[in-house]
Amino acid sequence: MIGTGITQPLKKVISGLEDIASGKGDIALSKRIAITSIDEIGLLTKSIDRLRVSMKAAMSRLGQ
């Protein structure tokens, strides 16, 4: 069994990714994914949040 120390941060990451993937546009791209750990999950979260910021900037440049 995986402890909640691992599953809770993963659930937050998955929720943020699902919002972005659903096409909710600026709302999802404006919502920061909180980094709550410094382990591999934290690094994954940080990378995904950087992707979110990049996507938001690209959408802005495209005028959407």
C-alpha positions as CSV (number, residue, x, y, z in Angstrom):
1,M,0.0,0.0,0.0
2,I,1.3,3.5,-0.9
3,G,1.1,6.0,1.9
4,T,-0.9,9.3,1.7
5,G,2.4,11.2,1.7
6,I,2.8,10.0,-1.9
7,T,-0.8,9.8,-3.1
8,Q,-2.0,13.2,-2.0
9,P,0.6,15.2,-4.0
10,L,0.0,12.9,-7.0
11,K,-3.7,13.6,-6.7
12,K,-3.1,17.3,-6.8
13,V,-0.9,17.0,-9.9
14,I,-3.4,14.8,-11.6
15,S,-6.2,17.2,-10.8
16,G,-4.2,20.1,-12.3
17,L,-3.4,18.1,-15.4
18,E,-7.0,17.1,-15.9
19,D,-8.1,20.7,-15.7
20,I,-5.5,21.7,-18.4
21,A,-6.4,18.7,-20.6
22,S,-10.1,19.4,-20.4
23,G,-9.6,22.6,-22.3
24,K,-10.8,25.0,-19.5
25,G,-8.4,27.5,-21.1
26,D,-7.2,30.5,-19.0
27,I,-8.8,29.3,-15.9
28,A,-6.8,26.1,-15.8
29,L,-3.7,27.7,-17.0
30,S,-3.9,30.4,-14.4
31,K,-4.2,27.9,-11.6
32,R,-0.8,27.2,-10.1
33,I,-0.1,23.6,-9.1
34,A,1.4,23.8,-5.6
35,I,4.7,22.1,-5.0
36,T,4.5,20.5,-1.6
37,S,7.6,18.3,-1.6
38,I,11.2,18.2,-2.6
39,D,11.4,14.6,-3.8
40,E,10.7,13.2,-7.2
41,I,7.0,14.1,-6.9
42,G,8.0,17.7,-6.2
43,L,10.3,17.7,-9.2
44,L,7.5,16.3,-11.4
45,T,5.1,19.0,-10.0
46,K,7.6,21.7,-10.7
47,S,8.1,20.6,-14.3
48,I,4.4,20.4,-14.9
49,D,3.9,23.8,-13.5
50,R,6.6,25.2,-15.7
51,L,4.8,23.6,-18.7
52,R,1.6,25.3,-17.5
53,V,3.3,28.7,-17.4
54,S,4.8,28.1,-20.9
55,M,1.4,27.1,-22.3
56,K,-0.2,30.2,-20.8
57,A,2.5,32.4,-22.4
58,A,2.1,30.7,-25.8
59,M,-1.7,31.2,-25.7
60,S,-1.2,34.8,-24.8
61,R,1.1,35.3,-27.8
62,L,-1.5,33.7,-30.0
63,G,-4.1,36.1,-28.7
64,Q,-6.3,33.5,-27.1
